[in-house]
């Protein structure tokens, strides 16, 4: 069966599940979310309390002095009694009134607030201003500790203030701090080259040595702002003379993870989308894990900041374009040095008004070498590329593309020969989407070559699928996971599909879950002997479960690395 037919999802036959133990995955995700989310917070100690004597005490004193000048009615007697109480108020009677406030978070948008009140034994009114126009009001008595939670609708910095009022003594105490949400929103960027070691763009015109790295300036480069938390890069390795891998990480001050972002073999140019946190110095680093020097290229396609921008909404992967069938574009190969325009917004459940779209773009049956570039439907062709290919090769790559106001994108064939193009949509970014990106220190959840990852099932069997439970009970509001999928030790031609499972994981000792429907979309394609990576922004559906399908007719091995999560709470 040819790569083209495989990518089309033809020749479907029934398969059986290979169920992995979900406990290590869910536990690892829970730990990663907690660690990433609690990296932000504030503490304002009690000695920063601002005390205020309420002006109402002086006014009440004036009323009390004036009450003897007029005859008393029943109503005026009641007013006079209140005035007498207010006149007796003494701010000095509660001299220790103070507030200690701490804000921490365990989710992308959520804050856990701890308020320590020091006070004499008086009734207190407490108002919590979350800084987003919302408040909570409670009562307390004397010295006490209060705990409250709040979820922000969007990423950003919020001024949190706690005000404690002792009405009996006409004194008020306030304290608070600035809370920065751990989650970040996405801003699309016209694909722009930040690094090319072949010509000296962004670094000296020298190959990256074996076990060496190239530093890529992100913040303040190509209009990417300071304060950027993470960046979406299309990384390409080229001029390879041996096998190896590339790892992206924040660089200075961070340990290089043991995971990889893309793998390569001799003589091949391999691209992959990378979403990586940006170091405090505004750089990321690309490590060459191979035994020989290589050239590296990095094109920015978007970035994440804590300023309110575009949140993410995941989808079950849906095919929008297939030039072999005339779906979403004219039927027939995309001509050399030309582009087609296709509409995304307003179709197949994608709303109008989105700012960017997450795609999986596949080229198949190319008649010559070249590259594809996906870009906004209203812009010129960028100089950057999204994937590279050679004659006859089927190559897929994840792409994040800005969307024009009319909901369209374009795909350009940079080859001098025609090729077929397939486009699958996996999610989109919009002002109305609430899920923010929370990056992890990358960790591996599965390697079918090793039982150390809780996988007893051997190789990734042909025409079958592996099911993994991702979302732990403690993780709320998870929209999607950012994964790197790698297929290796391939015995023939095939492709990988990733989709949420329509069924929950079976209970321990219970019957197996029903067979999931076979997806019609593709995530990555391979031929015999290849090692192929691709980034996946995968929804875990209603049950917190993701399935990984080997759509080929020979066994292979599968490696999964988790890089982060989109979370709406």
N, C-alpha and C positions, 0 to 999 in steps of 0.2 A: 504494500500500500504506500503511495507516495506521500511526501510531507504535505503536499497541497490538500490531498483528500483527508489526511488526518486532521489538519487545521480546520477543515470544514465540518468535522464532527460526523462523518459518514461511517457506515458500517457498524452501527452500535449493536453490541451484544450484551446480554445480562452479565452482571458482575457480582461478586460477594465482597462484604466489608472485611477489612483488617482493622480491628479496633485496638487502638493504643490505650494504655493506662492513662486516664485523664488527670490523676492526682498531681503528678509532678508538674504538669503544664499549668494547671490552675493555681497551684501553690506558688510557682515561679512568677506568674502574672500578678497575683495578689501582692507579693513582696515587692515586685518592681513598681507597681502603681503607688504603693505606700511610700516607698523610698523616693520616687520622683516627685510626688505631690508634696511631701513634707519638706522639700528643699526650700520652700518659701514660707515666710511668716514674719511676725513682728512681736516685740514685747516692749511695752511702755510701763516702767515700774511706778510704784505709788508716789515716789518723790517728784514725779512729773505732773502730779494732779494739779489742776487749776481750780482753786476755791473761789466761790463768788457769794457775797452777801446779797440776798434777794432784796430788791427795792421795795417789794411788797411790805416788808417789816416797817419801814419808815412811813409809808402811806397809812398803814394800819394804826401806827402810833398817832398820826394826825387825826384819824377818825375817832380814836379813843379819847383824845383831848377835847374833841368838839362835841361829844355825845351829851355832855351836861348842859349845853347851851340851848337845847330844844326839848319839848315835851316828848316822852317815850310812848310809842304805840307798841302793839304786839310785834309788828314787823321790825320796828326800830330797835326793840329790845333784843331780838334775835341777832340783828346786825351788830349791836353793841357787844353782845356776848362773843361773837366771832372776832370783833375788833379787840376785845380784851385779851383773847387767846393769842392773837397775832402780836399784840403789843408786848405780851410776855415773852415772845420769841427772842432767843439769845444765841447768835451765831457762835459765841464762845462756849456754849453748852455742849457742843459736839466738835471739839477742837481737833480730834483725830480723824475726822471724815476724810477718806482718801480712796482712790480707785487704782488698782493694778490690772492692766489689760494685756492679754496675750492672744494672738491669732495664729492658728496653724491650719493646715489643710491636708486632706487625705484623698482629694479628687481634683480634677482639672479646674473646676469652677467653685468648689465648696470651701467654706471656712468654718472651723471649729473655734469658737470664742470662749475663753475662760476669763471671768471677771472676779477679782478678789476685792471685796469691799471691807474696809476697816471703818467702824462706826460705833458710837455709843448706842445703847439699846433704844433706838427710836424707829418708828415706821419710815420706810424709804420708798420713793418712787424711782424706778430705773427705766431709762429710755436708751435703747440701742439703735443708733443711726448707722445703717450698713454702708452708706455712701452712694447708694444707687437709687435714692428716692424712697426706700422702704425702711420702716422702723418696726421694732418690737418693744412693747411696754409691759413691764412686770413690776411686782411689789416685793420688798424684802424687809427684813427686820434685823437691825444691828449688823455686827460683823458676820459676813457670809461669803460663800463661793457660789457663783452662778455659771452655768454652761449653756451655750446656745449654738445652733447651727444655722447656716444660711447658704443658699446657692445663687450665684450670680448668673444672669442670663448670657453675658458675654465676657470675654477675656478683657483684662485691663487692671488698672490700679485704682483702688477705692479707699477713701478716707473713712475709717471706722471710728466712731466716737460713742463712748458710754457716759451718760449723764445721770448722776445720782442726786436726788433732791430730798433734803430733810425739811419738810414743810413746817414742822413744829418749831424748828429753830431757825427757819428762814435762811438756810445755807445750802449751797449746791456745790458738787464736786464733779469734774469732768476729766476724762483722759481717753486716749486712743492712739491710733497709728495708721500708717499706710499699708494696706494689704495688696499684694501683687498676686494675681491668680497664677498658679503653676501652669495652667494650660495656655496655649498660644493659638491665635487665629492666622489664617493664611491670606497672603496677598500674592496674586499671580504676577509674573514678570515676563516680559518679552524675552524669549530665549536669547541669552547673551553669553559669549565666551569669556570666561574668567581665567582659564589656564589652557595653555597648549605648549608643552615642552618641546615641540618640533620647531616652533618659530619664536620662542621667547615670550609669548603672551603670559603675563602673570608670574613668570619664573624664568631663570636662565634657560637658554636654548640647549639644554642638555638632557639626555635620558635620565630617568629616575633609576638610581643604582639598585642592585639586588639588596633586599632588606633595608632599603632607604625609603624616604618619603618626600613628597612635595607639599609645601604649604600653600594654601589657597586663601587669598584675602577675600572676605565676604562683606563684613560691615564696612560701609563707606565706599564700596566698590560698585560701579555700574548702577548707582542710585539705590542700592540696598542700604537701608538706614542703620544707624547705630542702635544698639539695643536689640538687634535681631537674635532670636533664641535658637532657631534652626533654619536650615536651608534645603531646598529641593534642587539637587544637581543631577544632570545627566553626565555620568562619568564614562569615558571611553578609554580603553587600553589598546594600544596599537604598536606596530613594529616589534612584535614579540618573536623571540627565537627559542623559547622554552615554555613549559607550563608554569603557572603560578596563580596568584590571587591578589586582589586589591582590597584593603580595608580602609574605610573612612571613619574618622573620629575627631573630637574637638581639638586634639593636639595638646599644646602646652598646659600642664597641670592636670591632665587626665591620663589614666592608664589606657593603653591601646587594648581594645577587646580582642578576644580570641576567635571572633567570628569574621566572616568575609562578606563583602558586598558584591564582588564579581570574580569569576574564575576565567582563566584564559589558557589557550594552548598555542603552540608555536605557529606563527604565520597567520593568526586570526586577529581581527579587530573586534573587540567585544564591548558593547555598551551596557549600562544598567542605570536605572534611576536610583538615586540615593537620597534619603531624607536623613540628615545628620545634624545633631546639635552643634551650635557655633561656640567656640571657646570664648572666654572672657576677653581675650585680646582681639576678637573679631575674625579669627582664622579657623579653618578646618585643615586637617592633614590627610593625605592619601598615601598609604603605605604599600609598597611593592613587595609582596611576600614571595616572589619568585626568585630563582637562582641567577637570573640574568637581567640586565637593564631593559627598561621599556619606556615608551612615550605615553604620557597621560594627558587627557583632554577633559575639561570640566566646563559645562554650560549651565548657568543658573536658569531655572524655570519658575521659581517662586521662593518665598521666604515666610517665616512665621515670626510674629511679634505678639506682645501682650496688649497691643492696641486693638480695640474692637475692629475686626475686619470680617473675613469670610470663615464661617464654620463649615464643617464637613457633614455630608449626608451620604451614607453608603447605599449601594444597590446590589441586588443579585445581578451578576454580570449579564449584560444584554448586548446583543450584536446590533450595531447601528450601520455598519458599512461592510459590504463584501463585493468587490468589483467583479468577482467571478459570477455573481448572480444578479448584479445590477441593484443591490440593496444599498440605498443611501448615496449612491453615486452611479454614473453611467456604467453600463455593463461593458466589460472588456478591460484589458490592462491599462493602468495609468501611464500615459505617454511619457517619453523622456523629457526631462526639464520642464515639467508642467505640474499643475496642482488641480485638485478638485475641492469644491466647497460643499460642506454637508452641515445640515442643521442638527443640533443637539437639544437646545432649549425648547421645551414644549412638546417633546416626543417621548413615548415609552415611559411616562412617569417622571421625566425630568422637567422641572418647572421652568418657566421663563424667568429672566432676570438673574441667572446664575453668573458668577464671575469667572469660574474656571471649572474644568472637568478632568476627572481622573480616568485615563484610558489605558487599554492594552492594545498597542498597534502592532500588526503583523504584516510583514512583506513575504510573499511567496511567489514562486516561479519567475524570479527576475532573470532577464536575459543578459544582464551584464552587471558589473560591480557598481555600487553607488550607495546612496543614503536616503533616508526619509526625514522630513522635517514637518512637525505638526505645529500650527500656530493659529492665532486669532483670525477669524473670518474677515476682519476689517483691516488687517495690517499687512505690511510688505513681508516678503520672504526673509526670515532671519538667516544669518550666516551659520548659526549653530545647527547641529543635527541631533536626531533622536535615536536612530539606529543605522547601522552599517551592514552591508550585505555583499556577497559575491554571487556570481552566476549560479542559478539553480538552488540557492540556499533559502530556507524558510527560517526567518528570524522574528522573534517577538520582543517587545520592550514596553515597560510601563512608562507612561507619559502623563504629565500634568500640563494642561494647555489653557491659556486665557481664552475666554469665550467673548465674542463680539456682542454688542448690544442687541443684535437681531437673533442671537442664539446660535451663531454659526462658528465653525472652525474650518481651517484648510489643511490639506496634507499635500506636501510637495515631494515629487520624485526627483532627487538630485542626480540620478543616473542618466547616462546617455542612451539607455535602453529601457523598454517598457517593463512593468512589473505589476502584479496583483497586490491589492492592499485590503486588509481586514481590520476593522476597528470595533473593539468591545468597550462599552462604558461600564465602569465599576463604582462610580460615585461622582459627586459634584460638590463644589464650594459655592456658598451664597451668603448674603447678609442675614437671611432668615434661618440658616442652618446653625445649630447651637454647639455641635461637638467640636471641642478644641483639642489640639495635638499635645500629648504628654509624652516626651521622649524617654526611653529607658536607657540604662546601660545594656547594650545588646547581650542576649543570652540564647543559647541553643536549646530547643525543645525536642528535637527529633533528629536522629541520624540512623537510618535503617542499616547502616554498616556496623553499628555498635549497640550492644544491649545496655550500655551504661545510661542511655536516655530512656530507659523503661520500655524499650521496644523489643518484644520477644519474637516478632513475626517474620524476621528474615527480610529478604529483598522486597522492593515495591513491585508487587506482581502485576503482570500485564492485564489490562482491562478490568482492574479492580481498584478499590479506593481505601484510603486510610482515614479514619475519623479521629479527631482530637477535640476534647472539651477545653475551651479556653477561659471563659469568664467564670471566675470564682464567685461565690455568693456575696462576698464582701464588696465586690466591684460593681457599682451601680452606674447606669447610663452609658455603658460601653457601646459605641457606634460601630467601630471597626478596629482591626489590628493592622499595624504596618509590619509586614513579614518579608524576609528574603527567602525565596524558595530556590533550591539548587538541585538539579537532577544530574546524576553522574553514573558512571559504569553502565552506560546504556548499551543494550544489545541490538538495537535496530532503530527504526524511525518511530517517532511518537510525539505526543504533546501532553501537557499537564493542564488540568482544569481545577480551579479552586472555587468553592461555592459554600454558602451556609447550608447546614443540614436542616431539613424540614422536621426532623425527629430529635427528641432528647436522647441523651445517652441512656442505655439500659441500666436498670438497677443491678447492683452486684448480685450475681447468681440468678438473675431474671432472664427472660427470653431476649434474644437479639433484637435490635431495632430493625424495622423494615428497611429494605434496600432503598437508598436515596435515588431520585431520578438523575440520569446521566446528563451533565451540563452540555450545552452546545457551544460554549465559549472556550477560548484557549488562553492560557497564561504564559506558557513558554513552549517552544518547539525544539526537538533535538533529532540528531541522526546518530548512527552507531558510533560509539566510542567518544562521544562529546560529553563535556561537563558544561552545563548551561544554567546560569542564574537569572532570576528576574524578581524585582520587587512586586509585592502584592499588597494592596490595601483591601483587606478581606473582611466582610461582614460575618459575624458569628450568628446572625439571625435571631430568632425568638428563643432559642434554646442554648445559646452560648457554645455552639458546636460548629466546627468547620470540617468539610470533607476535601480531600486531595485525591484527584483521580489520575491514574496512569491510563491515558487513552491510547497508548501504543499496544503492540502485539508481542512485545518482548519485555522481560523484567528489567528493572532499573533500580537505582538507589535514590532516596530522597533525603535532603537535609533542610531543616527549618530553623531559621533564626528570627527572634522577635526583636524589633527595634523601637516599638512604641505603640500607643493606643490613641484613638480619638474618643473623647469622653464628653458627655453633655451635662454632667453634674459635678 
